[in-house]
Amino acid sequence: MTYTGRYLSAALLAFALVSASGCASTTKQEGTGEYIDDTVITTKVKAAILNDPVLKVAEINVETFKGVVQLSGFVSTQAMSEKAIAVTRAVGGVKSVKNDMRIK
């Protein structure tokens, strides 16, 4: 292998390593796969809330980060808040639920 060939191989290897580490997750940032998983969880939770006859009228926002779902917004009663948490916990992939909902 020539000097130029070695240099090119080393440069390509360095680029591959930097590119691969760009997809890794940190405590404050998700990797690509985790982002997709969280998007799927968020969509499933929103669908479960909308399909529940009691909750579909509530103003509930859903965000997911690394499987932890945060519910925020407004509900009419404490029972609706508890129901939203229960419905969310039943969705596959949900690791835990943070409740930031307010009763209006």
FIGULUM-992313 format. One record per residue: x, y, z of N, C-alpha, C in turn; residue number from 1. Coordinates in steps of 0.2 Angstrom, whole numbers. Example, Ala and Ser with C-alpha at 12.3 -4.5 7.8 and 13.67 -1.06 7.14 Angstrom:
  n_east  n_north   n_up  ca_east  ca_north  ca_up  c_east  c_north   c_up  resi
      66      -28     39       62       -22     39      66      -16     39     1
      64      -11     35       68        -5     36      64        0     39     2
//
This chain:
  n_east  n_north   n_up  ca_east  ca_north  ca_up  c_east  c_north   c_up  resi
       4       -6      0        0         0      0       4        6      0     1
       3       11     -4        7        17     -4       5       22      1     2
      10       27      2        9        32      7       2       35      7     3
       0       37      1       -6        40     -1     -12       35      1     4
     -12       29     -1      -17        24      1     -18       23      8     5
     -12       23     12      -13        23     20     -16       29     22     6
     -14       35     20      -17        41     22     -24       41     21     7
     -26       39     15      -34        39     13     -37       34     18     8
     -35       28     19      -38        23     23     -39       26     30     9
     -33       29     33      -34        32     40     -39       37     40    10
     -39       41     35      -44        47     35     -52       44     34    11
     -53       39     30      -59        36     30     -61       32     37    12
     -56       29     40      -58        26     46     -59       31     51    13
     -56       37     52      -57        42     56     -64       45     55    14
     -66       46     49      -73        49     47     -78       44     49    15
     -77       37     48      -82        32     50     -83       32     58    16
     -78       33     61      -78        33     69     -82       39     71    17
     -80       45     68      -84        51     70     -91       51     68    18
     -93       48     63     -100        48     60    -103       43     65    19
    -101       37     67     -104        33     71    -105       35     78    20
    -100       39     81     -101        42     87    -107       48     87    21
    -108       50     81     -113        56     81    -120       53     82    22
    -121       46     81     -128        43     82    -129       41     89    23
    -123       41     93     -124        38    100    -128       43    104    24
    -131       41    110     -135        45    114    -131       47    120    25
    -133       53    123     -130        55    129    -136       56    134    26
    -134       58    140     -140        59    145    -145       64    143    27
    -143       69    139     -147        75    137    -149       74    130    28
    -146       70    126     -148        69    119    -149       62    117    29
    -154       61    112     -155        54    110    -151       53    104    30
    -150       46    103     -147        44     97    -153       43     92    31
    -152       42     85     -157        41     80    -162       36     82    32
    -160       30     84     -165        25     85    -169       26     91    33
    -166       29     96     -170        31    102    -175       36    100    34
    -174       41     96     -178        46     94    -184       43     90    35
    -183       38     86     -188        35     82    -192       31     87    36
    -189       27     92     -193        24     97    -198       28    101    37
    -195       34    103     -199        39    107    -205       42    103    38
    -203       43     96     -209        46     92    -214       41     92    39
    -213       34     91     -218        29     91    -222       29     97    40
    -218       29    103     -222        29    109    -226       35    110    41
    -224       41    108     -228        47    109    -234       46    104    42
    -234       44     98     -239        43     94    -244       38     97    43
    -242       32    100     -246        27    103    -250       30    109    44
    -246       34    113     -249        37    119    -255       42    117    45
    -253       46    112     -258        51    110    -265       47    107    46
    -264       42    103     -269        38    101    -273       35    106    47
    -270       32    111     -273        29    117    -278       34    121    48
    -275       40    122     -279        45    125    -285       47    121    49
    -284       48    114     -289        50    110    -295       45    109    50
    -293       38    110     -297        33    109    -301       32    116    51
    -299       35    121     -303        34    128    -308       39    128    52
    -314       37    129     -320        42    129    -320       47    134    53
    -317       46    140     -316        50    145    -311       56    144    54
    -305       53    141     -299        58    140    -299       62    133    55
    -303       60    128     -302        63    122    -304       70    122    56
    -308       72    127     -309        80    127    -304       84    131    57
    -300       80    134     -295        84    138    -289       87    134    58
    -286       92    137     -280        95    133    -274       93    136    59
    -272       87    134     -266        83    136    -260       83    131    60
    -255       86    133     -249        86    128    -244       80    130    61
    -241       77    125     -237        71    127    -230       72    124    62
    -225       71    128     -218        71    125    -215       65    128    63
    -210       62    124     -206        56    127    -199       57    126    64
    -195       55    131     -188        55    130    -185       49    133    65
    -182       45    129     -179        39    132    -184       34    135    66
    -190       34    133     -195        30    135    -199       33    141    67
    -197       39    144     -200        42    149    -205       47    146    68
    -212       46    148     -217        50    145    -219       56    150    69
    -219       62    147     -221        67    151    -228       70    149    70
    -233       70    153     -240        72    152    -240       79    154    71
    -243       84    150     -244        90    153    -250       93    150    72
    -253       99    152     -259       101    149    -264      102    155    73
    -270      101    153     -276       102    158    -281       97    157    74
    -283       95    163     -289        90    164    -294       93    168    75
    -300       90    168     -306        93    172    -306       90    180    76
    -303       84    180     -303        81    187    -297       77    189    77
    -296       76    195     -291        71    197    -291       64    194    78
    -298       62    193     -299        55    191    -297       55    183    79
    -298       61    180     -295        61    173    -288       60    172    80
    -284       64    177     -277        64    177    -275       57    179    81
    -278       53    183     -276        46    185    -277       42    179    82
    -283       43    176     -284        39    170    -279       40    164    83
    -277       46    163     -272        47    158    -266       44    160    84
    -264       44    166     -257        40    168    -258       33    167    85
    -264       30    169     -265        23    168    -265       21    161    86
    -268       25    157     -268        23    149    -261       24    146    87
    -257       29    149     -250        29    146    -246       24    148    88
    -246       22    155     -242        16    157    -244        9    153    89
    -250        9    151     -252         3    147    -249        2    140    90
    -246        8    138     -243         8    131    -236        4    131    91
    -235        0    126     -229        -3    126    -223        1    125    92
    -217        0    128     -211         4    128    -211       10    133    93
    -216       11    136     -216        17    141    -213       14    148    94
    -207       18    149     -203        16    155    -206       19    162    95
    -208       25    161     -211        28    167    -215       34    164    96
    -219       37    169     -223        43    167    -222       49    172    97
    -221       55    169     -221        61    173    -227       65    172    98
    -230       66    178     -237        70    177    -236       77    179    99
    -237       81    174     -237        88    174    -243       91    172   100
    -249       87    173     -255        90    171    -258       94    176   101
    -262       99    175     -265       103    180    -273      102    179   102
    -276      103    185     -284       102    185    -286      109    184   103
    -291      110    180     -294       117    179    -301      117    181   104
//
